[in-house]
Amino acid sequence: MAITPESVLSSIVLLTEQRSQKHLEDCLTATLAELANLPFCGICTPMPTANGIFVDWAAIRSHDGANPSDELQEIGTDPLLLDCMAMGCERSETLADGGIRRAHPVIDDRGKVCAFLVTHTAPGQAEPSGLIKGFIAIYRNYLTILWDAARDTLTGLKNRKTFDENFSTIVAESRHIDVSFNGNRREAHLDGQHHWLGIIDIDHFKRINDTYGHIFGDEVLLLLSALMRKAFRAEDRLFRFGGEEFVVLLAPTTFLAAQAVFERFRATVEAFAFPDVGRITVSVGFVRIDCDDKPSVVIGNADRALYYAKAHGRNQVHSFEHLVAQGDLPFESPSLAKAKLF
């Protein structure tokens, strides 16, 4: 395909019609691969974890029809990406056939590498560097717009409307996790690695607003969100649902580890001196996510654990599964629990 002003403009129009990051990345790789006749064009994102930095391939367009892998790749296994991230600038290497493989970093508004655009050119093919850099700039700017739309304006955490998309991703990932469940949470085993959802609610938050005013209430929300960022892992997803309610989607971990991180966060909040307001506490209810779960049912079950904590003295962390197993909460089938929410 010949590169003309009309073809570039048409591609930009198509790119800015996308309304999700996934669609944006699919469109960008397809557009660049077609416009520049690239044998390969892909986008991947670095994911910092406790075990190192991994790379997740989000979108790929390749002459051989390759698709993004579901497996995360340790960044150290790809020296080009590792070098690109360390240097913060584009890096290249010559392939065995004489073609060029190049990694272009995408820098976010905090100055961090948030993605890599990786391209291959054929042997002797002129690289359209200006075109690629222009589309990277469009991608970065439009990505910022999408991120801003997905964030809570006060705390900067993800907002409620992005929750369903994130939840669907987690449920899809849960299909690869061996879960001993068989439809009965009363008999479910909590061993092994699972995703978890926790609801965090500030105790007596209305009293804070009524006593000190909404400006101080907002400051409490801001400081609490900052404590959340420090307490949870980079791969965990943090949301503000509105008011004083926050939601955490934990990346796969054991029950004991999930319980420990929520309990540690509760203790951190209790020990923190909030300016002018003094001490506050939070209550937490959490639940395991399984591959056949729906958002309404999971949130409903976490809510039941949360309100158990509220009703039994506040400043507590409770697991839905343990409350059911101990007989403190009556077990409800997912369909019945869902019906009660509407």
N, C-alpha and C positions, 0 to 999 in steps of 0.2 A: 504494500500500500504506500503510495507516494505521500510524503508529508507536505501538506498545503495549509495555508492559514485557515481555510474552511474546515479541513479535517481536524485540526487542533481545536478550533472553536467548538465544533460539534462534540468533540470528546470532553471538553471542559463542561459543556452544558449537561452531558450525560452524567459526568462525575458528580456535579453538584445537585443532581436530582436524588441522589441516594440519601436515605434517612437512617441508616445504621452503619456502624463501623465495619461490620462484616461485609455488607453490600458495597461500601465504599472501597474496601481493600480488593474485593473481587473485581470491581469495575476498573480500578487503577491498574492492576496487573494485566488484565485483559486488554485495556486501552494501550498501555505502553508496549506490550508484546506485539500488538497489531501495528501500531503506528511506526515503531522502530524496527519491526521484523526481528525481534530478539528471540533467540532459541530458548531462553529461559528468563522469566521475570517473577520474583516472589517477594512477599512481605512476611517478616517474622518479628516477633517481639521478645525482648529479654524479660525473664521472670525470676527475680531474686527470691531464693528460698533459704531455709536454714541449712540446706545441703549444697548450696552453691547457686550459680546463675544458670538457668535453663532457657532454651530457646523454643518458642512455640510458633510453628509455621501456620500463618493465618490464611494465606492465599498464594496460589502458584499457577502460572501459565507456562507450559513447557511444550516443546515440539513433540516430546515423547509421551505426552498425556499424563504425566505424573500428577498425583493429587497430594495435598497436605497430609502429613502423617499425624495420627492421633498420639504418637509417642513424643514426649518432650526430649529435646537433645541437649546434653550438657554443653555449654558454650565452649569449654576447653577442647572439645573434639573438633571444633571448627576454628583453626587459628586465624582465619581471615575475619570472622565475626568478633573474635576475642580482641584482635588488634584494633578493629574499627571502634569497638566500644571503649577500649582503653585510651585511644587517641582522640576520639570524638570527631573524626574526620574520615572521608572516604578512603578505602584501601582496596588494592587490587592484587590479583595473582594471575599468572599465565597458566592456562589449562594444558593438558597433555596434547591436545590437537592444535594448539597455537591460539585458541580463542582466549578471551579475557573474561575473568569472573571478577565482578566489582561489588563491594558492599558500600552502600550509601547510608549514613546514619540519619535518622529523623530526630531532631532535637525538639523537646517540648518547651513550654513556656517557663519551666524551672531550670532549663539548661541541661536536662538529662536526656540521654539517648532512650527514646521510648519505642523505637522500631528500627528495623533495617530494611531497606529496599535492596534486593540482591538481583543483579542482572548478569547475563552471559552474552557476549557477542561472538559471532562466528569468526574463524581465522580470516584476517584481512578485512573484516567488516569495520567501517568507520563507526565509532561510538557517538551517538547523538547526545553528548553530555549536556548541552544547553536545554534540550527538550526534557531530559530526565530530571535535571535540577529544577526546572520550572514546575513539573508535575509533583515533585517532592514538596515544593513550597506550597502548592495548592492543597495537597494531601495534609500537610502539617496544619495549615490554617483552618481547613474544614474540619479536621479532627478536633481542633480546639473548640470549634463551635459545637460539635456533637458532645464533647466532654462537658462543656459548660451547661448544655441543656440537660445533661444527665446528673448534674450535681445539685445538692441542696444549697441554696444561695447563702444561707447563714454559716453553715459548718464546713461546706466543701465536700462532705461525704456524698456518696451516691444517693439519689432520691428515690421515692417510692415507685415512680413510673418505670424505672430501670430494673426493678426487682424481678419482675416476671421473666425478663430475658436472661438475667443472671441465674435465676432459679432453674430455668429450662436447661441451661448449660450444665449446671451441677447434676441435675437428674440424669442427663445424658452420660455424664462422666461416671455416675454411680452404677451404671449398667456393667461397667468393667470391674466393679468391686464385688468380691464374694461376700454376700450378706446372708446370714442365717436368720431368716425371718418367717417365711411361709405364711404370711398374712395374719399372724397373731402376735401382737406386741407383748402380751402377757408372758408368752413363752420365748420371746426373742432373746438371742444371745448378743451381748454388747461387745464381745471380743472382736479384735481386728480393727482395721482402718475404715472409717466412714466419714461422710460429710455430716455436719451438724448445723442446726439453726438455733440461734439464741436471741431472745428478746430482752432488751435492757430497758428498764423504766426507772426514772428518777423518783425516789420516794418524796411525797409531799411537795411536788413541784409547784402546785397551785399556791401553796402557802408562801413559797419563795417569791413568786410574782406579786402576790397580794401584800406581802410585808415589805419587800425591797423595790418593787417595780419591775417592769418588763425589761428595762435596760440591763439590770443585774441578772434577771432570768436568762437573757440572751448570752450574757458573759459566762454563766454556768454551762450553757449548752456548748459554747465554743471551747471552753476548757475541758469539758467532758469528751468532746470529739477528739481533742488533742491527746488526752489520756488513752483513748481507744486506739489511736494510730500507733502509740508506743507499746501498748499491751499486746496487740494482735500482730500476726505475721503478715508479711507483704502479700502473700498469696490468699489471705482471708479477705472477704468482701464486706465492707462496712457501709451501712445505710442509716439515714435518718428518715423515719417514716412520717414524722410530723410531731409537733409538740415536744414532749419529753421522752418519746419512744424511739429507740434505736434497735436495729437488727444487725446481727452478725451471721454471715455464712462462713463457717469454718471449712478450710481445705481438709482433705482426708487426714484423720487422726484417730487415736483410740478414745474410748469413753473416758478413761481416767485422765488422759491429757486434756480433753475438752472440758471436763469438770474442773480440772486444776486451773486452766487458763481463765475460765469465767470466775472462779473463786478468787484467783489472784487479782483480776480486774476489780471485783467487788471490794476487796481489801484495800487496793490502791486508792479507789475513790473515797472510801471511808477515812483513810489516813490523810488525804489531800486537804490542804487549807485553801478553800475558795475565798478570794478577796472579798471583804465586807460581809459575805454571806456566812462564812465559817464552814462547818462540816456539813456534808450531805451524804446520803447513802443511795444505793441503787438495789433494786430487786431484779433477779434474772431467772427466766425459765428457758430451758433448752430441750431440743428433741433431735433424734437422728433422722436423716433424710434417706429414704430408700428409693429405688429406681422406679417404683410405680406411684410415688406420692404426687399430690397436687398441692400448689402453693396454699390454697385456702385451708386444706386439712392440716398441713404442717404448721402454719401460723396459728391455727386454732388450737392445736395440741400444745405448742409452746406457750400460747396465751394462758391455757389452763394451768400449766406449771407455774407461770409467772403470777397468776392471781392466787394460787395456793401460797406462794411466798408472801404476797401482800397480806393475805388473810391470816397468816401465822407469824406476824411480827415484823415483816419487811426486812431489808438488808440481808437477804438470803439468796442462795442459788439452788434451784431444784431441777431435776431431770424428769421429764414426762414419763419415760419408761420406768424409772425407779418408783415414782409415785403410783403408777398403775400396778407394778409388781407387788408393792407393799400394801395395796388395797386402799391407799389414801385418795386415789382418783378412780372412779368407775371407768372400766374400759368401754370405749365406743368404737364401733367399726368405722372406717374412713367415710363410708357413705352416710352414716348417721351423723358423724361429726360435721361433715360438710353441710348437711341439711340444716343443722342448728345454726349455721353461720349466716343463713339467708332468710 
